[in-house]
Amino acid sequence: MAYEWVDCDQAFITHRYDRLAGLITFFEWVLFLPRGLRREAVDRLSLRHGERVLEIGCGTGRNFPYLQTAVGRTGKVYGVDLSSGMLRKARRLCEKHGWGNFDLSQGDAADFVAPEPLDAVFFSLSYNTMPHHLTVLRRAWNQLRPGGRLVIMDAKLPPGRGGRLVLPFSLWLMKRTFLGNPYIQPWVDLNKFGLQFEQTEFLFGSYYVCRAVKP
């Protein structure tokens, strides 16, 4: 039996994420997000104090504490997200901690242009939710300075028979929650662009972190 994925339009995606803004922590628990994976993914960005990083699909700011620690007060964190509900919580988080070096924008990541060259670009559980992921990836890569790092952390189907068995459930769950397309494979996309990358898998191959460095 063939299982298909149908992309949703931008308005539908935005509305869905506005509704999910208060449930992110709960779904991380339900979907067995490995403990420490967010910190591990940020570590792969190899950020130093004073550097500039963009998080695409920054959501409610679950990665912000790690990004802030990595770039320090002299660094800059840009965030872009479609959902006003997600960004509302992200801005409150920044205000609560007094992080004045965050610049958050609502909109399509394919249209976002940072005001300066970037040292790193980060996708965290967001790449598979973007129907136009190739366009977003190319735009993000072009904004990296030479030596800049790109990291994609997301979920995927585990390898082998296990992945085939959970595919129907994954499609059903994602269509009703995060709209993450399980057929999207960023390592294939990186290969299409001729980019060298390294990849580490977690939780029996259900999560991964891809990292590429711009020549």
C-alpha positions in Angstrom: 0.0 0.0 0.0 1.3 3.5 -0.9 1.1 6.2 1.7 1.0 9.8 0.5 1.7 13.2 2.0 -0.4 16.3 1.0 1.2 19.7 1.8 -1.0 22.4 3.5 -1.1 26.0 2.5 0.7 28.7 4.6 -2.5 30.0 6.3 -3.4 26.5 7.5 0.1 25.9 8.8 0.2 29.2 10.7 -3.2 28.5 12.3 -2.2 25.1 13.3 1.0 26.3 15.0 -0.9 29.1 16.7 -3.1 26.4 18.3 -0.1 24.3 19.3 2.0 27.1 20.9 1.1 26.1 24.4 1.6 22.3 23.9 5.2 22.1 22.7 6.6 20.7 26.0 3.8 18.1 26.2 4.5 16.9 22.6 8.2 16.7 23.2 7.4 14.2 26.0 4.8 12.3 23.9 7.2 12.0 20.9 10.2 10.9 23.1 12.4 13.8 22.2 15.8 12.6 23.6 16.8 14.5 26.7 19.6 16.9 25.9 19.1 16.7 22.1 18.4 20.4 21.8 21.6 21.3 23.7 23.6 18.7 21.6 22.3 20.3 18.3 23.2 23.8 19.4 26.7 22.5 20.4 27.1 21.3 16.8 26.7 24.9 15.6 30.2 25.6 17.2 29.1 29.1 18.2 31.4 31.5 19.9 30.7 34.7 21.9 29.9 37.6 19.6 28.7 35.5 16.6 25.5 35.8 14.7 23.0 32.9 14.4 19.6 32.5 12.7 17.1 29.9 14.0 14.5 29.1 11.3 11.2 28.1 12.8 12.3 29.2 16.2 8.8 28.5 17.7 8.4 29.3 21.4 12.1 29.7 22.0 12.9 26.2 23.4 16.5 26.5 22.1 17.0 30.1 23.1 18.8 29.4 26.5 21.4 27.4 24.7 21.8 29.9 21.9 22.1 32.8 24.3 24.8 31.0 26.3 26.7 30.1 23.1 26.8 33.6 21.6 26.9 35.6 24.9 25.6 39.1 25.3 27.8 40.4 22.5 26.3 38.0 20.0 23.1 38.1 18.1 20.3 35.6 17.7 17.8 36.1 14.8 14.6 34.0 14.8 11.9 33.7 12.2 8.6 31.8 12.5 5.2 31.9 10.7 3.2 31.6 13.9 2.4 34.7 15.9 1.3 32.5 18.7 4.7 30.8 18.9 6.5 34.1 18.6 4.4 35.7 21.4 5.7 33.0 23.8 9.3 33.4 22.4 9.2 37.2 23.0 7.9 36.7 26.6 10.8 34.3 27.3 13.3 36.9 26.1 11.7 39.6 28.2 11.6 37.4 31.2 15.4 36.7 31.0 16.4 40.2 29.8 17.9 38.9 26.5 18.2 42.1 24.5 20.2 40.5 21.7 17.3 38.6 20.1 15.7 39.8 16.9 12.5 37.9 16.2 10.5 38.2 13.0 7.1 36.7 11.9 7.0 35.6 8.3 8.1 33.0 5.7 11.7 31.9 6.1 12.0 31.9 2.3 11.6 35.7 2.4 13.8 36.4 5.4 17.1 38.2 4.9 19.3 38.8 7.9 20.8 42.3 8.0 24.4 40.9 8.2 26.3 37.7 7.2 25.6 34.8 9.5 28.0 32.6 11.4 25.4 29.8 11.8 21.9 28.7 10.7 19.8 26.3 12.8 16.7 24.3 11.9 15.3 22.6 15.0 12.2 20.3 14.4 11.2 22.7 11.7 12.8 21.6 8.4 10.3 18.8 7.8 7.3 21.1 8.3 8.2 23.4 5.4 6.7 22.4 2.0 9.2 24.7 0.3 12.2 23.4 2.4 14.6 23.4 -0.6 14.0 27.1 -1.2 14.4 27.9 2.5 17.6 25.8 2.7 19.1 27.5 -0.3 18.3 31.0 1.1 19.7 30.1 4.4 22.9 28.7 2.9 23.5 31.8 0.8 23.3 34.0 4.0 26.1 32.1 5.7 29.6 33.5 5.6 32.5 31.3 4.5 33.2 29.0 7.4 29.6 29.3 8.6 27.8 26.3 10.0 24.4 24.8 9.1 22.7 22.4 11.5 19.4 20.6 11.0 17.9 18.7 13.9 14.7 16.8 13.3 12.8 13.5 13.6 12.7 10.7 11.0 11.5 7.2 10.4 13.7 4.6 12.0 15.6 2.4 9.5 14.4 -0.9 8.2 11.1 -2.7 8.9 10.4 -0.7 12.0 10.2 2.5 10.0 7.9 0.9 7.5 5.6 -0.3 10.3 5.4 3.1 12.0 4.9 5.1 8.7 1.1 5.0 8.7 0.9 6.1 12.3 3.5 8.8 11.7 1.5 10.2 8.8 -1.7 10.2 10.8 0.0 11.9 13.8 1.8 14.6 11.9 -1.2 15.5 9.8 -3.1 16.1 13.1 -0.2 17.9 14.9 3.0 19.4 13.6 2.5 18.8 9.8 6.0 17.4 9.6 6.4 15.4 6.4 8.2 12.1 7.2 9.3 11.8 3.5 11.5 14.9 3.7 15.2 13.9 4.0 17.6 16.8 4.4 20.6 14.7 3.9 19.3 14.0 0.4 18.7 17.8 -0.1 22.3 18.6 1.1 23.6 16.1 -1.5 21.5 17.7 -4.2 23.3 21.0 -3.5 26.6 19.2 -3.5 27.3 20.0 0.2 29.5 17.9 2.4 27.9 17.1 5.8 28.0 14.8 8.8 25.1 13.2 10.5 24.5 11.6 13.9 21.4 9.6 14.8 19.7 9.3 18.2 17.0 7.1 19.8 17.5 4.1 17.4 17.5 6.3 14.3 14.3 8.2 15.1 16.1 11.6 15.5 19.2 13.1 13.8 21.5 16.0 13.6 22.9 17.0 10.3 25.8 19.5 10.1 27.5 21.2 7.1 30.2 23.9 7.0 30.3 26.4 4.2 33.7 26.4 2.3 
